[in-house]
Amino acid sequence: MKITQAEATKLARKLYNRIGRAHEKIRDEGKIDSEVLDKLLKFLPKNLSGKTIFDAGGGSGYFSHLALQRGAKRVICMDISDFMLNLAKKRKKMFNLTNLEVKKGDFTKTKLPANSIDIILSIYSLPQVSDLHTVFKEFYRILKPRGSLFVASDYYEIKNKNLIGQTVQYNLGKIKLTGFMHTKPEIQQLAHSLNFFQKKFFVVKKPTGLKIDKNFKWKKSVKIHSFGAEFAKN
Ligand SMILES: C[S@@+](CC[C@H](N)C(=O)[O-])C[C@H]1O[C@@H](n2cnc3c(N)ncnc32)[C@H](O)[C@@H]1O
């Protein structure tokens, strides 16, 4: 089933209000995405002093916090789920993160000024996006020239192009997630067509803990991979 981005955003909000707690627990235990994230964080600049960061789908603010620890002067953590935003607000209070702005919003239409962001972090927020074009266009708009988009996400190996953007269910430990299928060529061609310059793209072939739902009818023809990437605005 293909759905519009507005419907996908609603779905993301409902999903993370429901599974947020479990998601954070397995993230804290280091059981998800760790290999991709370790690599990605290695090439994210160690010194972010003076930088403005936009954490797209920032959830509990884990990576926003990390950006502040690396010296960022301003971090905007945007999410659509109230449950996740409350966790980010608690984090802000607990660690006295005065430069962290926790904002409720849809990162496909951020309302941020054009050319205002040095670095965008999109850490596993793209799996809930049905229309990648809208998101990449918005990211490109808000980035300053030569600013970078750091992404960690999944892509699917699928032969049938009609499956791009279709919903897929998968299990992550005990939690069931709904995501949208995107492919590596789709992501790279889209970034290129928007004038992003690909600085890094690496693939982790065996994503941890991801199992496509056994009821999912395309199961046999689909493989999931995790990837990390840096795209810079030309
Ligand atoms: C897998 S969680 C990752 C959270 C955080 N980036 C991290 O790695 O800890 C994905 C987050 O993206 C948010 N999200 C998904 N689609 C969104 C959208 N269109 N606008 C804002 N937030 C969105 C979800 O609510 C969820 O908190």
The ligand as a Gaussian input file, in Angstrom:
#p B3LYP/6-31G(d) Opt

LIG

0 1
 C       13.761000       5.416000      15.107000
 S       13.295000       6.913000      15.915000
 C       14.881000       7.668000      16.006000
 C       14.982000       8.770000      17.034000
 C       16.359000       9.424000      17.127000
 N       16.774000       9.989000      15.864000
 C       17.383000       8.419000      17.617000
 O       18.114000       7.859000      16.775000
 O       17.452000       8.172000      18.820000
 C       12.500000       7.836000      14.602000
 C       11.878000       9.154000      15.070000
 O       11.480000       9.904000      13.909000
 C       10.258000      10.565000      14.229000
 N        9.600000      10.926000      12.957000
 C        9.279000      10.102000      11.934000
 N        8.718000      10.796000      10.921000
 C        8.699000      12.107000      11.317000
 C        8.290000      13.324000      10.684000
 N        7.780000      13.339000       9.449000
 N        8.455000      14.490000      11.368000
 C        8.993000      14.501000      12.619000
 N        9.397000      13.374000      13.265000
 C        9.258000      12.188000      12.619000
 C        9.505000       9.554000      15.082000
 O        8.476000      10.154000      15.852000
 C       10.630000       8.971000      15.938000
 O       10.796000       9.661000      17.142000

